[in-house]
Amino acid sequence: MKLSSVFYKTPKGLEEISTRAHHLPSRMRAMLILVDGHRTGSELVALSSSTSEGRKQLATLLAGGFVQLHAPGRRSAAATASTGAAVSAADDISLARSYAVRSLRELLGEEAGSLVAEIEQVRTIDELQQQLGRLRAALRTAPDQMRARQFLDQIEMVLD
């Protein structure tokens, strides 16, 4: 695995993000969410909590067929495909939004209603970032504070 290569999600990876069909561990799922078709392996590993953990996660995602890699140098070709970039950005916000909504419902139950409604209206990463303060405040009342912290860590990692 060359960390200078650009990683992108496969159909299996997209399926995992939308359905959780393969039950990836939360940190590996967070890494999968970060894969956007523009970041190199080095950039993805840098976003991880540790270099060795990031490398293991990418290797596992690659071996499991959740991600593929472009050869070094393909990054500029991907960046110039503006239509593809727009679709990728739309997919990323859609996935981040659905992850946030699902997690809030799991963590807060019926109390998540109004916040979920607002997050479902979000159309850009910036708009979702603006909701982080409300997410933090709402999750202070979550019964499972450990899962709430994990969710906040993951969503912040995705939004950075």
PAZAPA-4460 file (N, C-alpha, C; in steps of 0.05 Angstrom, whole numbers, plus 32768, in hexadecimal, padded with zeros to 4 digits):
% residues 160
    n_x    n_y    n_z   ca_x   ca_y   ca_z    c_x    c_y    c_z   seq   type   mol
   8011   7FE9   8000   8000   8000   8000   8012   8019   8000     1      M     A
   800E   8029   7FEC   801E   8042   7FEA   800E   8059   7FF6     2      K     A
   8019   8066   800A   800B   807C   8016   800B   8095   8005     3      L     A
   801A   8095   7FEF   801A   80AC   7FDD   8002   80AA   7FCA     4      S     A
   7FF5   8094   7FCA   7FDD   8090   7FB8   7FC5   809D   7FC4     5      S     A
   7FB2   80A4   7FB2   7F99   80B0   7FBA   7F85   8099   7FBE     6      V     A
   7F76   8099   7FD4   7F63   8084   7FDB   7F47   808E   7FD4     7      F     A
   7F36   807B   7FCB   7F1A   8081   7FC6   7F09   806A   7FCF     8      Y     A
   7EF0   806F   7FD5   7EDD   805A   7FDF   7ED4   8049   7FC7     9      K     A
   7ED1   802F   7FCC   7EC6   801D   7FB9   7EA7   801C   7FBE    10      T     A
   7E98   800F   7FAD   7E7C   800B   7FB2   7E77   7FFE   7FCD    11      P     A
   7E88   7FEB   7FD4   7E86   7FDD   7FEE   7E8A   7FF1   8005    12      K     A
   7E9D   8004   8002   7EA2   8018   8016   7E8B   802B   8019    13      G     A
   7E7F   8033   8002   7E68   8045   8003   7E50   8037   8010    14      L     A
   7E4D   801D   800A   7E37   800D   8017   7E3B   800C   8035    15      E     A
   7E53   8008   803E   7E59   8007   805B   7E52   8021   8069    16      E     A
   7E58   8037   805C   7E52   8051   8068   7E34   8056   806A    17      I     A
   7E26   804E   8055   7E09   8054   8056   7DF9   803F   8065    18      S     A
   7E02   8026   8067   7DF2   8012   8074   7DFF   8004   808C    19      T     A
   7E19   8007   8090   7E28   7FF9   80A5   7E25   7FDB   80A2    20      R     A
   7E22   7FD1   808A   7E1E   7FB5   8085   7E36   7FA3   808E    21      A     A
   7E4E   7FAE   808E   7E65   7F9E   8094   7E6F   7FA3   80B1    22      H     A
   7E62   7FB4   80C0   7E67   7FB8   80DC   7E84   7FBF   80E2    23      H     A
   7E8F   7FD2   80D4   7EAB   7FDB   80D9   7EAD   7FE7   80F5    24      L     A
   7EC3   7FE4   8102   7EC7   7FF2   811C   7EC6   8011   8117    25      P     A
   7EBF   8020   812B   7EBA   803C   8128   7ED2   804C   811D    26      S     A
   7EEA   8046   8126   7F01   8055   811C   7F07   804E   80FF    27      R     A
   7F03   8035   80F8   7F07   802E   80DC   7EF2   803A   80CA    28      M     A
   7EDA   803C   80D4   7EC4   8049   80C6   7ECA   8066   80C2    29      R     A
   7ED5   8073   80D7   7EDC   808F   80D5   7EF1   8093   80C0    30      A     A
   7F05   8081   80BE   7F19   8082   80A9   7F0C   807F   808E    31      M     A
   7EFA   806D   808B   7EEC   8069   8072   7EDD   8082   806A    32      L     A
   7ED1   808F   807C   7EC2   80A8   8076   7ED5   80BE   806C    33      I     A
   7EEE   80BE   8077   7F02   80D2   806F   7F0C   80CE   8052    34      L     A
   7F0A   80B5   8048   7F14   80AF   802D   7F01   80BE   801A    35      V     A
   7F0D   80D0   8009   7EFC   80E0   7FF8   7F05   80E1   7FDB    36      D     A
   7F19   80D1   7FD3   7F22   80D1   7FB8   7F35   80E8   7FB1    37      G     A
   7F3C   80F8   7FC5   7F4F   810E   7FC2   7F67   810C   7FD5    38      H     A
   7F63   8100   7FEC   7F78   80FE   8000   7F8A   80E6   7FFA    39      R     A
   7FA4   80EB   7FFF   7FB7   80D5   7FFD   7FB6   80C4   8017    40      T     A
   7FC3   80AD   8016   7FC5   809C   802D   7FD3   80AB   8044    41      G     A
   7FE8   80BA   803D   7FF6   80CA   8051   7FE4   80DE   805F    42      S     A
   7FD3   80EB   8050   7FC1   80FF   805B   7FAC   80F2   806D    43      E     A
   7FA3   80DB   8064   7F8F   80CC   8074   7F9B   80C2   808E    44      L     A
   7FB4   80B7   808D   7FC1   80AE   80A5   7FC6   80C5   80B8    45      V     A
   7FCC   80DC   80AE   7FD1   80F4   80BF   7FB8   80FB   80CE    46      A     A
   7FA1   80F5   80C3   7F87   80FC   80D1   7F80   80E8   80E6    47      L     A
   7F8E   80D2   80E7   7F88   80BD   80FA   7F95   80C4   8115    48      S     A
   7F8C   80B6   812A   7F97   80BB   8145   7FB4   80B3   8148    49      S     A
   7FBC   809F   8138   7FD9   8098   8138   7FE0   808E   811C    50      S     A
   7FF9   8091   8115   8002   8089   80FA   7FFE   806B   80F6    51      T     A
   8006   805B   810A   8004   803E   8107   7FE7   8035   8105    52      S     A
   7FD6   8042   8115   7FB9   803B   8114   7FAE   8042   80F8    53      E     A
   7FB5   805A   80EF   7FAB   8063   80D4   7FB4   8051   80BE    54      G     A
   7FCD   8048   80BF   7FD7   8035   80AA   7FC8   801B   80AB    55      R     A
   7FC3   8011   80C3   7FB5   7FF7   80C6   7F98   7FFA   80BC    56      K     A
   7F8C   8010   80C2   7F70   8014   80BA   7F6E   8015   809B    57      Q     A
   7F80   8025   808F   7F80   8026   8071   7F86   800B   8065    58      L     A
   7F99   7FFD   8070   7FA0   7FE2   8065   7F88   7FCF   8068    59      A     A
   7F7A   7FD0   807E   7F63   7FBF   8082   7F4C   7FC7   806F    60      T     A
   7F48   7FE1   806C   7F33   7FEA   8059   7F3A   7FE2   803C    61      L     A
   7F53   7FE4   8035   7F5C   7FDC   801A   7F59   7FBE   8016    62      L     A
   7F62   7FAE   802A   7F60   7F91   8028   7F43   7F88   8027    63      A     A
   7F32   7F96   8035   7F16   7F8F   8037   7F05   7F98   801F    64      G     A
   7F12   7FA7   800D   7F03   7FB0   7FF5   7EF2   7FC9   7FFA    65      G     A
   7EF6   7FD7   8010   7EE7   7FEF   8016   7EF2   8008   8008    66      F     A
   7F0C   8007   8002   7F19   801D   7FF4   7F2B   8012   7FDE    67      V     A
   7F31   8023   7FCB   7F45   801D   7FB6   7F58   8034   7FB5    68      Q     A
   7F6E   8031   7FA7   7F80   8047   7FA4   7F87   804D   7F87    69      L     A
   7F8B   8067   7F83   7F95   8071   7F69   7FB3   8071   7F6B    70      H     A
   7FC0   806E   7F54   7FDD   806F   7F54   7FE6   808C   7F5B    71      A     A
   7FFE   8090   7F65   8008   80AB   7F6A   8007   80BB   7F51    72      P     A
   7FFF   80D5   7F53   7FFC   80E6   7F3C   7FE0   80E7   7F31    73      G     A
   7FCF   80D5   7F39   7FB3   80D5   7F30   7FA3   80EB   7F3F    74      R     A
   7FAE   80F5   7F54   7FA0   8109   7F64   7F98   8121   7F54    75      R     A
   7FAB   812B   7F43   7FA4   8143   7F33   7F8E   813D   7F1F    76      S     A
   7F8E   8125   7F15   7F78   811E   7F02   7F5E   811D   7F11    77      A     A
   7F5E   8113   7F29   7F45   8112   7F38   7F3C   812E   7F40    78      A     A
   7F4F   813F   7F46   7F48   815A   7F4E   7F3D   816B   7F37    79      A     A
   7F45   8165   7F1E   7F3B   8174   7F08   7F20   816B   7EFF    80      T     A
   7F17   8154   7F08   7EFD   814A   7F00   7EE9   8158   7F13    81      A     A
   7EE2   8171   7F0D   7ED1   8180   7F20   7EB6   8173   7F24    82      S     A
   7EAB   8167   7F10   7E91   815A   7F14   7E94   8143   7F28    83      T     A
   7EA9   8134   7F25   7EAE   811E   7F38   7EB2   8128   7F54    84      G     A
   7EC0   813F   7F56   7EC6   814B   7F70   7EAC   8154   7F7D    85      A     A
   7E9A   8160   7F6D   7E80   8169   7F77   7E70   8152   7F81    86      A     A
   7E6F   813C   7F72   7E60   8125   7F7A   7E6D   8119   7F94    87      V     A
   7E87   8118   7F95   7E95   810E   7FAC   7E8E   811F   7FC5    88      S     A
   7E8E   8139   7FC2   7E88   814B   7FD9   7E6B   8147   7FE1    89      A     A
   7E59   8144   7FCE   7E3D   813F   7FD4   7E3A   8124   7FE2    90      A     A
   7E48   8110   7FD9   7E47   80F6   7FE7   7E52   80F8   8003    91      D     A
   7E68   8107   8006   7E75   8109   8021   7E61   8117   8034    92      D     A
   7E54   812D   802C   7E42   813A   803F   7E2A   8129   8044    93      I     A
   7E21   811B   8030   7E0A   8109   8034   7E11   80F3   8048    94      S     A
   7E28   80E7   8045   7E31   80D2   8057   7E35   80DD   8074    95      L     A
   7E42   80F4   8076   7E47   8100   8090   7E2C   8107   809D    96      A     A
   7E1A   8112   808E   7DFF   811A   8098   7DF0   8101   80A2    97      R     A
   7DF0   80EB   8092   7DE1   80D4   809A   7DEE   80C7   80B2    98      S     A
   7E09   80C7   80B4   7E17   80BD   80CB   7E0F   80CD   80E4    99      Y     A
   7E0F   80E7   80E2   7E08   80F8   80F9   7DEB   80F3   8102   100      A     A
   7DD9   80F2   80EF   7DBD   80ED   80F5   7DB9   80D2   8103   101      V     A
   7DC4   80BE   80F7   7DC1   80A3   8103   7DCD   80A1   811F   102      R     A
   7DE5   80AD   8122   7DF2   80AD   813D   7DE2   80BC   8151   103      S     A
   7DD7   80D3   814A   7DC7   80E3   815C   7DAF   80D4   8165   104      L     A
   7DA2   80C7   8152   7D8A   80B7   8159   7D91   80A1   816C   105      R     A
   7DA8   8094   8168   7DB1   807E   8179   7DB8   8088   8195   106      E     A
   7DC5   809F   8196   7DCE   80AA   81B0   7DB9   80B9   81C0   107      L     A
   7DA7   80C7   81B2   7D94   80D8   81C0   7D77   80CF   81BE   108      L     A
   7D71   80BC   81AC   7D56   80B3   81A8   7D44   80C9   819E   109      G     A
   7D2C   80CB   81AA   7D19   80DF   81A2   7D22   80FC   81A7   110      E     A
   7D34   80FF   81BA   7D3E   811A   81C0   7D4E   8126   81A9   111      E     A
   7D56   8116   8196   7D67   811F   8180   7D56   812D   816A   112      A     A
   7D3C   812C   816C   7D2A   8135   8157   7D30   814F   8149   113      G     A
   7D31   8165   8158   7D35   817F   814C   7D51   8182   8140   114      S     A
   7D65   8177   814E   7D80   8179   8144   7D83   8168   812A   115      L     A
   7D77   8151   812A   7D77   8140   8112   7D6B   814E   80FB   116      V     A
   7D54   815B   80FF   7D47   816A   80EA   7D59   817F   80DE   117      A     A
   7D68   818D   80EF   7D7A   81A2   80E5   7D91   8196   80D6   118      E     A
   7D9C   8180   80E0   7DB3   8174   80D2   7DAA   8168   80B7   119      I     A
   7D92   815E   80B6   7D88   8154   809C   7D87   8169   8087   120      E     A
   7D85   8183   808F   7D84   8199   807C   7D9F   81A3   8073   121      Q     A
   7DB5   819A   8080   7DD0   81A2   807A   7DD8   8199   805E   122      V     A
   7DE4   81AB   804F   7DEC   81A4   8033   7E0A   81A6   802E   123      R     A
   7E19   81B2   8041   7E36   81B4   803D   7E44   81AD   8057   124      T     A
   7E5E   81A6   8054   7E6E   81A0   806C   7E6F   81B8   807F   125      I     A
   7E71   81D0   8074   7E72   81E8   8085   7E58   81EA   8096   126      D     A
   7E41   81E5   808A   7E28   81E6   8099   7E28   81D1   80AF   127      E     A
   7E33   81BA   80A9   7E34   81A5   80BE   7E47   81AD   80D4   128      L     A
   7E5E   81B9   80CD   7E71   81C3   80E1   7E64   81D7   80F4   129      Q     A
   7E52   81E8   80E9   7E44   81FC   80F9   7E32   81EF   810E   130      Q     A
   7E2A   81D6   810A   7E19   81C8   811C   7E28   81BA   8133   131      Q     A
   7E42   81BA   8132   7E52   81AC   8146   7E4D   81B5   8162   132      L     A
   7E4A   81CE   8167   7E44   81D9   8182   7E2A   81CE   818C   133      G     A
   7E16   81CD   817B   7DFC   81C2   8184   7DFE   81A4   8188   134      R     A
   7E0E   8197   8178   7E12   817A   817C   7E1E   8175   8197   135      L     A
   7E33   8184   819D   7E41   8180   81B7   7E2E   8185   81CE   136      R     A
   7E1E   819B   81CD   7E0C   81A1   81E2   7DF7   818B   81E5   137      A     A
   7DEB   8182   81D0   7DD7   816E   81D1   7DE1   8153   81DC   138      A     A
   7DFA   814D   81D5   7E05   8133   81DD   7E0F   8133   81FA   139      L     A
   7E0F   814A   8207   7E15   814A   8224   7E00   813B   8234   140      R     A
   7DE8   8138   8229   7DD3   812A   8237   7DD0   810D   822E   141      T     A
   7DE2   8104   821D   7DE0   80E8   8213   7DE7   80D5   822A   142      A     A
   7DD7   80BF   822C   7DDC   80AC   8241   7DF8   809E   823E   143      P     A
   7E01   809A   8226   7E1A   808C   8222   7E2F   80A1   8219   144      D     A
   7E3C   80AD   822D   7E4F   80C3   8228   7E68   80B9   8218   145      Q     A
   7E70   80A1   821C   7E87   8096   820D   7E81   8095   81EF   146      M     A
   7E6A   808B   81E8   7E62   808A   81CC   7E5D   80A6   81C1   147      R     A
   7E53   80B8   81D1   7E4F   80D3   81C8   7E69   80E1   81C2   148      A     A
   7E7E   80DC   81D3   7E98   80E8   81CE   7EA4   80DB   81B4   149      R     A
   7EA1   80C1   81B1   7EAB   80B4   8199   7E9E   80C0   8180   150      Q     A
   7E84   80C4   8181   7E76   80D0   816A   7E81   80EC   8164   151      F     A
   7E84   80FC   8179   7E8E   8117   8174   7EAB   8117   8169   152      L     A
   7EBB   8105   8173   7ED7   8103   8169   7ED6   80FB   814B   153      D     A
   7EC5   80E8   8144   7EC4   80DF   8128   7EB9   80F5   8116   154      Q     A
   7EA4   8102   811E   7E98   8116   810C   7EAB   812E   8109   155      I     A
   7EB9   8135   811E   7ECD   814A   811C   7EE4   8142   810A   156      E     A
   7EEC   8129   810B   7F02   8120   80F9   7EF8   8121   80DC   157      M     A
   7EE0   811A   80D7   7ED5   811A   80BC   7ED3   8136   80B2   158      V     A
   7ECC   8149   80C3   7EC7   8165   80BA   7EE1   8175   80B8   159      L     A
   7EF7   816B   80C3   7F10   817A   80C1   7F1C   8178   80A5   160      D     A
***
